[in-house]
Amino acid sequence: MRREAYVRRVARLLAGGLRRVRRLGARLAPALVNGRPGAVVYDAEQRVAGVIGLDIDADGAVRAVRAVSDPDKLAHLGPVSDLGLLPAK
């Protein structure tokens, strides 16, 4: 796959996720995730709903988008949301 097509696919994926986050009253807070750029997703009640991390290469290209929403893996960050249990609309 050409780089431009890959970038468009990643952008569409992230934009779709962000629309759902906003629709649910959630917000993203920039954060370092394992020493790399990312964000923590908080629900409307300020509970942790997920973590997103970006793997970026030396040229600045995003190589991977990693997301965690498993409540057991998020519990150390604070109260955990049930947003991940809601069906997608």
Buried (B, 14 or more C-beta within 10 A) or exposed (E): EEEEEEEEEBEEEBEEBEEEBEEBEBBBEEBEBEEEBBBBBBBEEEBBBBBBBBBEEEEEEBEEBEEBBEBEEBEEEEEBBEBBEEEEE
